[in-house]
């Protein structure tokens, strides 16, 4: 069904663009024409524009859902177990340090830098040099 998703989304986008253009044209024409100010049709859009917009939105949503991939596991332990089992054969775009263990990125990151300690060390270094 992946071959159907892109044309369906494209058709939905074209229909949605046409519905937006029709709504704009109707608004411009109704504001320039002389109409009785109390008539409800003077400000409301025709029903076919509403139907066209809703149908286009449904087509776009359907095309996007059909084109999406398989759902990924939501539970952390399922995902972590999958990553550990696949190891280097996992996703090719992952960093080399995170392959095999999903916690490697957390364990390999550097800690917070203590600016005050670095400043004190720098002052001591300057005093030793004098």
TAMOSUL-V734789 format. One record per residue. N is the residue number from 1. RES is the residue in three letters. OMEGA is omega in whole degrees, 0 to 359 (999 if undefined). Layout:
N:RES:OMEGA
N:RES:OMEGA
//
This chain:
1:UNK:181
2:UNK:180
3:UNK:181
4:UNK:188
5:UNK:183
6:UNK:177
7:UNK:179
8:UNK:178
9:UNK:179
10:UNK:178
11:UNK:178
12:UNK:178
13:UNK:179
14:UNK:179
15:UNK:178
16:UNK:177
17:UNK:178
18:UNK:178
19:UNK:177
20:UNK:178
21:UNK:179
22:UNK:178
23:UNK:178
24:UNK:180
25:UNK:179
26:UNK:179
27:UNK:179
28:UNK:181
29:UNK:181
30:UNK:179
31:UNK:181
32:UNK:182
33:UNK:180
34:UNK:179
35:UNK:177
36:UNK:187
37:UNK:182
38:UNK:181
39:UNK:182
40:UNK:181
41:UNK:180
42:UNK:184
43:UNK:185
44:UNK:178
45:UNK:176
46:UNK:183
47:UNK:182
48:UNK:177
49:UNK:176
50:UNK:181
51:UNK:179
52:UNK:181
53:UNK:179
54:UNK:179
55:UNK:178
56:UNK:179
57:UNK:178
58:UNK:178
59:UNK:179
60:UNK:179
61:UNK:179
62:UNK:178
63:UNK:180
64:UNK:179
65:UNK:179
66:UNK:181
67:UNK:181
68:UNK:182
69:UNK:178
70:UNK:180
71:UNK:179
72:UNK:179
73:UNK:182
74:UNK:184
75:UNK:185
76:UNK:184
77:UNK:177
78:UNK:180
79:UNK:181
80:UNK:178
81:UNK:179
82:UNK:179
83:UNK:181
84:UNK:180
85:UNK:183
86:UNK:178
87:UNK:182
88:UNK:181
89:UNK:181
90:UNK:182
91:UNK:185
92:UNK:184
93:UNK:180
94:UNK:177
95:UNK:182
96:UNK:182
97:UNK:181
98:UNK:181
99:UNK:176
100:UNK:181
101:UNK:182
102:UNK:181
103:UNK:180
104:UNK:180
105:UNK:178
106:UNK:182
107:UNK:184
108:UNK:183
109:UNK:179
110:UNK:180
111:UNK:179
112:UNK:179
113:UNK:178
114:UNK:184
115:UNK:181
116:UNK:179
117:UNK:178
118:UNK:179
119:UNK:179
120:UNK:178
121:UNK:180
122:UNK:178
123:UNK:177
124:UNK:180
125:UNK:179
126:UNK:180
127:UNK:177
128:UNK:182
129:UNK:182
130:UNK:999
//
